[in-house]
Amino acid sequence: MGACNPSYAYRSLEADLDVGLLLPCNVIVYETDDKRAYIAAINPVSALEIIQSQELRNIAEEVSEKLERVVGRLGRDVKAS
């Protein structure tokens, strides 16, 4: 599923329009064979390394921190239930 935050997407496009080729930020969620939830998100820092821009790297690092927190929280919530 696409999970881009519109304000981060806008900031990224302002920094470099070519980043539009790499949006949306992808997240996958599925149930494993052992009936557990699997949640993963692409690391935006890695995805945006193709475009050499410090401004984009800064934005990607912000987004990466947020995604890590969200996926971490979801993982804890899933394990707790």
SVG drawing of the C-alpha trace seen along z (x, -y; Angstrom):
<svg xmlns="http://www.w3.org/2000/svg" viewBox="-5 -23 30 45">
<polyline fill="none" stroke="black" stroke-width="0.4" points="0.0,0.0 1.2,-3.5 1.8,-5.4 3.4,-8.7 2.7,-11.6 1.5,-14.5 3.6,-17.1 6.8,-15.0 6.0,-14.2 5.5,-17.9 8.8,-18.8 10.6,-16.1 9.1,-17.2 10.2,-20.8 13.7,-19.5 13.8,-17.5 11.0,-16.7 12.6,-13.5 11.9,-12.0 8.3,-11.6 9.5,-8.5 10.2,-6.9 6.9,-7.8 4.7,-6.4 6.5,-5.0 5.6,-1.4 4.4,0.6 3.4,4.3 1.2,6.0 0.4,9.7 -0.3,12.7 2.4,15.4 1.9,19.1 2.1,19.2 -0.8,16.6 1.4,13.7 1.2,10.2 4.2,9.2 4.7,5.5 7.5,3.9 8.3,0.5 10.9,-0.5 13.7,-2.5 13.4,-5.9 17.1,-6.7 18.1,-3.7 15.4,-4.4 16.5,-8.0 20.2,-7.3 19.8,-7.1 19.2,-10.9 22.3,-12.6 20.7,-15.4 21.5,-16.3 18.1,-18.0 16.3,-14.8 18.5,-12.7 17.5,-14.9 13.8,-14.5 14.3,-10.7 15.9,-10.4 12.9,-12.2 10.5,-9.9 12.6,-6.8 12.5,-7.6 8.7,-8.0 8.2,-4.7 10.5,-2.9 8.4,-4.1 5.1,-3.2 6.2,0.3 7.7,0.8 4.4,-0.2 2.4,2.0 4.7,4.9 4.3,4.5 0.5,4.1 0.3,7.3 2.4,9.3 0.4,8.1 -2.9,9.3"/>
</svg>
